[in-house]
Amino acid sequence: MLKTKHLRPAAKKSGLPGVTWHLLRHSHATMLDGVGTPIGTMQSLLGHSAPEITREIYLHAIPEEQRRAVESVERLVFGPKLDPSFVSDAKMSGTVH
């Protein structure tokens, strides 16, 4: 009922029709891991009976070292990412054609 009455309409209105409770839970766990939340705290927040469950199910996000390596290759191949504020400022000053 909650899914069909609230989640689906909100997700569709936001342009994210594929959003599910599982996706939100998984995203939450991944973000907790990304900010360095201790495994015991994550286990408690996610309601798991053992930290191994949390580790096996949710902690497979890209490690920071791998993320930095991929970003380095992206910079090598595509060049540095543009700062959106730089483009905005250039448009306002009339230097972008």
C-alpha positions in Angstrom: 0.0 0.0 0.0 2.7 2.5 1.0 4.7 1.6 -2.2 1.8 2.0 -4.6 0.3 5.0 -2.8 3.4 7.0 -2.0 6.7 5.7 -3.3 5.8 5.0 -6.9 4.0 8.3 -7.5 6.8 10.3 -5.9 9.5 8.4 -7.8 7.6 8.9 -11.1 7.1 12.6 -10.4 10.8 12.9 -9.7 11.6 11.2 -13.0 12.9 8.1 -11.3 10.3 5.4 -12.0 12.7 2.6 -11.1 13.1 3.6 -7.5 12.2 0.8 -5.1 12.5 0.3 -1.3 15.3 -2.1 -1.9 17.2 0.5 -4.0 16.7 3.1 -1.3 17.9 0.7 1.4 20.9 -0.3 -0.6 21.7 3.4 -1.4 21.5 4.2 2.3 23.9 1.4 3.2 26.3 2.4 0.5 26.3 6.1 1.7 26.8 5.0 5.3 29.8 3.0 4.1 31.0 5.9 2.0 31.2 8.2 5.1 33.0 5.6 7.1 30.2 4.4 9.4 31.4 1.6 11.6 30.1 -1.8 10.5 28.3 -2.3 13.9 26.4 0.9 13.5 25.4 0.0 10.0 24.3 -3.4 11.2 22.1 -1.9 13.8 20.6 0.7 11.5 19.8 -1.9 8.9 18.5 -4.4 11.4 20.8 -7.2 10.7 21.5 -9.9 13.3 25.2 -10.1 12.5 27.8 -7.8 10.9 28.7 -10.5 8.4 25.3 -10.1 6.8 25.8 -6.4 6.4 29.2 -6.9 5.0 28.2 -9.6 2.5 25.1 -7.9 1.2 25.9 -4.2 1.2 29.7 -3.5 1.4 30.7 -4.0 -2.2 30.9 -0.4 -3.2 33.9 0.7 -5.2 36.9 1.2 -2.8 38.3 4.7 -2.7 41.6 3.7 -4.3 39.8 2.1 -7.3 37.6 5.2 -7.6 40.6 7.5 -7.7 42.3 5.3 -10.4 39.2 5.4 -12.6 38.9 9.2 -12.2 42.6 9.5 -13.1 42.0 7.5 -16.3 39.0 9.6 -17.1 41.0 12.8 -16.7 43.7 11.3 -19.0 41.2 10.4 -21.7 38.7 13.2 -21.4 40.6 16.0 -19.8 39.7 17.8 -16.6 36.1 18.2 -15.7 34.7 21.7 -16.2 33.7 23.6 -13.1 30.0 24.5 -13.8 30.4 27.9 -12.0 33.3 28.7 -14.4 31.0 28.2 -17.4 28.2 30.2 -15.8 30.5 33.1 -15.0 31.9 33.1 -18.5 28.4 33.2 -20.0 27.5 36.1 -17.7 30.6 38.0 -18.7 30.0 37.3 -22.4 33.3 35.4 -23.0 31.5 32.2 -24.2 30.2 32.3 -27.7 
